[in-house]
Amino acid sequence: MLRSNADRICAELGPNDRVLDIGGWYQPFNRADVVVDLLPYETRGTGGYRGPEKERFTADTWIQHDVSSRRPLPFRDREFDFVTCAHVLEDIRDPVGLCSELMRVAKRGYIETPSRLVEQTYGLEGRNYAGYYHHRWLVEMGDGEVRFRHKPHLLHGHWPCHFPRSVLRDLPEERWVTFMFWEDRFDAYEVVSVSQIEVRRELEEFVRRHYRYPAIYRWLDSDWPGAEPRIRPRQVVKKLLQLLPGLRDLGRPPVAPSIWDGFYEVESRAFEPPRPVPRVPRA
């Protein structure tokens, strides 16, 4: 969660406001009374924390729940005054369904995901793909709505569809994310496109709005008239073009923190067997 927004939320909340944090395992929001996450309480805080120094939630109010399981959140309608959901929606199978649950259980809230500028940057984590490896969605927010687009494979292999890593060099912190404060409700939907041509066009247009590749890139990437098919110069040039945007980053180790080495796997099922849900005591 963007630190300035975490501070704003804390400043605006009343002392008796009940707060829910969805997916807070990596970086818990310490002002939350209740946290819901797939992973256990004992392993929380791998990425630090946001909000006050002291955790307001406890082991008893940390609820392990799979938000992709189709089971509703184990809370009454409008049970919470505020809900936070930061860097979760881009990960899960059904973000639209979770958005509906956020609106059901809370009166207002805050959502945050990586921005498309970041998610479409080649070499962000590794040298062979764009954005974060495990994210499923490209997310945009504005005018009271959240739009989810499938993150397609061609984003990684087709250079006009992604940015070079250099675009992030001077990018301010607030543009690494997209976020929205909401009250009562917001609109959430998936943009479904069955046309590969239109998906590619949309990705390329997004890149062109924010970055201009040198003209020589497009000239080199065109077919060479009269070339022998078996030589395939176009494929050779395309390989070179994939390297060009990231030449300044050669020699830098990929972002791969050692905390993830040997990290265990967790199963996410369509329907979980019924299990007791601990009741959360009111403050």
C-alpha positions in Angstrom: 0.0 0.0 0.0 1.2 3.5 -0.9 2.5 4.9 2.4 1.0 8.3 1.9 -2.5 6.7 1.4 -2.0 4.5 4.5 -1.3 7.6 6.5 -4.4 9.3 5.0 -6.6 6.4 5.9 -5.3 6.3 9.5 -5.9 10.1 9.8 -9.5 9.9 8.6 -10.6 6.8 10.6 -12.3 7.3 14.0 -11.0 5.4 17.1 -14.1 3.1 17.1 -14.2 2.4 13.3 -13.9 -1.2 12.5 -11.4 -1.9 9.7 -10.9 -5.0 7.6 -7.8 -5.7 5.6 -8.1 -8.2 2.7 -5.0 -10.0 1.6 -2.7 -8.3 4.1 -0.2 -11.2 4.6 2.7 -9.7 2.7 2.4 -6.2 4.2 -0.4 -6.0 6.8 -2.3 -2.8 7.5 -1.7 -2.6 11.2 -4.8 -0.4 11.8 -7.0 -3.3 10.7 -9.2 -5.0 13.4 -9.5 -8.1 11.2 -7.3 -9.5 8.4 -8.4 -12.0 5.8 -5.7 -14.0 3.9 -5.0 -17.4 2.4 -1.7 -17.7 4.4 -1.3 -18.1 8.2 -0.8 -15.4 10.8 2.5 -16.7 11.9 4.2 -16.0 8.5 2.8 -12.4 8.1 4.8 -9.3 7.3 7.3 -10.5 4.8 7.2 -7.1 3.1 7.0 -5.0 6.3 3.8 -3.2 7.3 1.7 -0.1 6.7 -0.1 2.1 9.2 0.7 2.4 13.0 3.6 0.5 14.5 1.4 -1.6 16.7 -0.8 -4.3 15.2 -4.5 -3.8 16.1 -5.5 -7.2 14.8 -4.5 -10.4 16.7 -4.0 -14.1 15.9 -7.7 -14.6 16.8 -8.8 -11.9 14.3 -6.6 -13.2 11.5 -8.9 -15.3 9.4 -7.5 -17.8 6.8 -9.9 -17.7 3.9 -9.5 -18.2 0.2 -11.1 -15.3 -1.6 -11.1 -17.2 -4.9 -13.0 -20.2 -3.4 -16.5 -18.8 -4.2 -17.3 -18.8 -0.5 -18.5 -15.4 0.7 -16.4 -13.5 3.2 -17.5 -14.6 6.7 -19.0 -11.3 7.7 -22.4 -9.6 7.8 -23.5 -7.0 5.4 -21.9 -3.6 6.2 -20.1 -5.1 9.2 -17.1 -2.9 8.7 -16.7 0.9 8.5 -13.7 0.6 6.1 -11.9 -2.1 4.1 -8.5 -2.1 2.5 -7.5 -4.4 -0.4 -4.0 -3.6 -1.7 -2.1 -5.7 -4.3 -4.6 -8.6 -4.2 -7.1 -8.0 -7.1 -4.4 -8.5 -9.8 -3.5 -11.9 -8.3 -6.7 -13.8 -8.0 -9.0 -15.7 -10.4 -12.1 -13.7 -9.8 -11.4 -10.1 -8.9 -14.8 -8.9 -9.9 -16.4 -11.3 -7.4 -14.1 -10.1 -4.6 -15.0 -6.4 -5.4 -18.7 -7.4 -4.9 -17.8 -8.8 -1.5 -15.9 -5.7 -0.5 -19.0 -3.6 -1.2 -21.2 -6.0 0.7 -19.2 -6.1 4.0 -18.0 -2.5 4.2 -19.4 1.0 3.9 -16.3 2.4 2.2 -12.8 1.4 1.4 -9.6 1.6 -0.5 -8.2 -0.6 -3.3 -4.8 -0.5 -4.9 -2.9 -2.5 -7.6 0.2 -2.1 -9.6 -0.2 0.4 -12.5 -0.2 -0.7 -16.1 3.0 1.3 -16.6 4.7 -1.1 -14.2 2.8 -4.3 -15.3 3.8 -3.7 -19.0 7.5 -3.0 -18.3 9.8 -5.6 -19.7 12.6 -6.8 -17.3 11.0 -5.5 -14.1 11.6 -8.8 -12.2 13.4 -11.0 -14.8 14.8 -10.6 -18.3 12.2 -12.7 -20.1 8.9 -11.2 -19.2 7.0 -8.0 -18.5 5.6 -6.9 -15.1 5.3 -9.3 -12.1 5.4 -12.9 -13.1 2.4 -14.1 -11.1 -0.1 -11.4 -11.9 -3.2 -12.3 -14.0 -4.7 -8.9 -14.7 -3.9 -5.4 -16.1 -5.9 -3.0 -13.9 -7.2 0.5 -14.5 -9.2 2.7 -12.1 -11.0 6.0 -12.5 -14.5 7.6 -12.4 -15.7 5.2 -9.8 -14.9 2.1 -11.7 -12.3 -0.7 -11.9 -11.5 -2.4 -15.2 -9.7 -5.7 -15.4 -8.0 -6.9 -18.6 -6.4 -10.3 -19.0 -2.6 -10.1 -19.0 -1.8 -11.9 -22.3 1.3 -13.8 -23.3 2.0 -11.5 -26.3 2.7 -8.7 -23.8 6.1 -10.4 -23.1 7.2 -11.4 -26.6 6.1 -8.4 -28.7 8.2 -5.3 -28.0 5.6 -2.7 -29.1 3.3 -4.0 -26.3 5.7 -3.3 -23.4 8.0 -0.6 -22.1 11.8 -0.8 -21.5 12.8 -0.9 -17.9 14.4 2.6 -18.3 10.9 4.1 -18.1 10.8 3.3 -14.4 14.0 5.1 -13.6 12.4 8.4 -12.8 8.8 7.2 -12.2 7.4 8.7 -9.0 6.2 6.2 -6.4 2.6 7.1 -6.8 2.7 6.1 -10.5 3.9 2.6 -9.7 0.4 1.9 -8.5 -3.2 2.7 -9.4 -5.6 3.2 -6.5 -9.1 4.4 -5.6 -11.0 5.5 -2.5 -14.7 4.5 -2.7 -17.8 5.0 -0.6 -21.0 2.9 -0.7 -20.2 1.2 -4.0 -18.1 1.3 -7.2 -18.3 -0.4 -10.6 -16.0 -3.4 -11.3 -15.9 -5.4 -14.5 -13.7 -7.5 -16.8 -13.1 -6.2 -20.4 -13.4 -9.3 -22.5 -11.8 -9.3 -26.0 -11.8 -12.4 -28.1 -9.8 -10.7 -30.9 -6.0 -11.1 -30.8 -5.7 -8.2 -33.2 -7.7 -5.9 -30.9 -5.8 -7.0 -27.8 -2.5 -6.3 -29.5 -3.8 -3.0 -30.7 -4.9 -1.9 -27.3 -1.6 -2.9 -25.7 0.4 -1.1 -28.4 -1.7 2.1 -28.1 -1.3 2.2 -24.3 2.5 2.0 -24.8 2.5 4.7 -27.4 0.5 7.1 -25.1 3.3 6.9 -22.5 6.5 6.2 -24.4 8.0 6.6 -27.9 10.4 4.0 -29.1 13.0 5.3 -31.6 11.8 5.1 -35.2 14.6 2.7 -36.1 12.9 0.0 -34.0 9.9 -0.1 -36.3 12.0 0.2 -39.4 14.2 -2.7 -38.4 11.2 -4.8 -37.4 9.6 -4.7 -40.9 10.0 -7.5 -43.4 13.0 -7.2 -45.7 11.8 -7.5 -49.3 13.6 -10.1 -51.4 15.2 -11.9 -48.5 15.5 -15.7 -48.8 12.9 -17.3 -46.5 15.4 -19.7 -45.0 17.6 -16.8 -43.8 14.8 -15.3 -41.7 16.4 -11.9 -41.0 13.2 -10.6 -39.4 13.5 -13.2 -36.6 17.2 -12.3 -36.1 16.3 -8.6 -35.9 13.4 -9.2 -33.5 15.7 -11.0 -31.1 18.1 -8.0 -31.2 15.2 -5.6 -30.7 14.1 -7.5 -27.6 17.6 -6.8 -26.1 17.9 -3.2 -27.1 15.4 -1.6 -24.7 17.2 -3.3 -21.8 20.8 -2.9 -22.7 21.3 -0.5 -19.9 20.1 -3.2 -17.5 22.5 -5.9 -18.6 24.6 -7.1 -15.7 22.1 -6.2 -13.1 20.8 -9.2 -11.1 17.0 -9.8 -11.5 14.8 -8.9 -8.6 14.6 -12.2 -6.8 14.7 -11.9 -3.0 16.1 -14.9 -1.2 12.9 -15.0 1.0 11.1 -16.7 -1.9 13.6 -19.6 -2.3 11.9 -22.8 -1.4 8.7 -21.1 -0.5 5.8 -23.5 0.0 2.8 -23.9 -2.3 -0.8 -23.4 -1.3 -3.8 -24.9 -3.0 -6.8 -22.8 -4.0 -10.0 -24.7 -4.7 -13.2 -23.8 -6.4 -15.2 -25.0 -3.3 -13.7 -25.4 0.1 -15.2 -27.9 2.6 -17.1 -26.3 5.3 -15.1 -25.4 8.3 -15.7 -23.3 11.5 -15.1 -19.6 11.1 -14.0 -17.9 14.3 -16.3 -15.2 15.4 -14.7 -11.8 15.6 -15.3 -10.0 18.9 -16.4 -6.4 18.6 -14.2 -3.8 20.1 
